[in-house]
């Protein structure tokens, strides 16, 4: 029964991988999930987060193979930046990345704090800069 219902719902609702407005203006995603009225569960939010973290780690491994030489705290900080900014946005931090690659943690922290990112999200940037500088979470 569940398989038949799933097939019917997929046929009637379609499968949309990006949010859209349905016929009555509700924000919807997936197979008819009404985000305005239903939202997602906490478990679904963390399932999405786990998938996003896995994607970020693969992107960092491919784009910055040296990043795994950083200590764990600095890796967490860099992954946080990649999560927020996207890989393309992170790669614009050329001074920060070069400093990290060569162990200039003070310089990396300084560069983060000179960025538009620090102006737009000052608390987050301060924490990231401090982790990059100190190597501690």
C-alpha positions, 0 to 999 in steps of 0.5 A: 500500500505504501509503495502504491501511495508513494507512486500516486503522490509522486505522479500527482505532486511531482518531485521538486528539489528546490522550494517553489510556490504551489498553486495556492501560494504555499512554499513547497518542496519535495513531493508536496511538502508544505513548508509554510504550514508543516515545515520540517521536523527536527530529525529532518533538519539534522538529516539535511545538515548531515548531508550538507556537512558531508558535501562540504567535506568533499568540496574542501577535499577536492578544492583544498587538499591541504586543508586536512593538515590543519588541526581539527578546530581549524578544519571545523572553522574552515568547514563552517565558512564553506557551509555559510559562504559556499565553496566559491565564496570561501575560495575568494578568501585567498589571503586567509587560505594562503595564510592557513596553508602556510601556518600563518594563523594570526594572518588568517584570522586578521584577513577574516576580520578585514572581510565583508563577511566580518561586517555582515556576520560579525559574531560568527566571523569573530569566533571563526577568526579566534579559532583560526588564530588559536587552534581551539574551539 
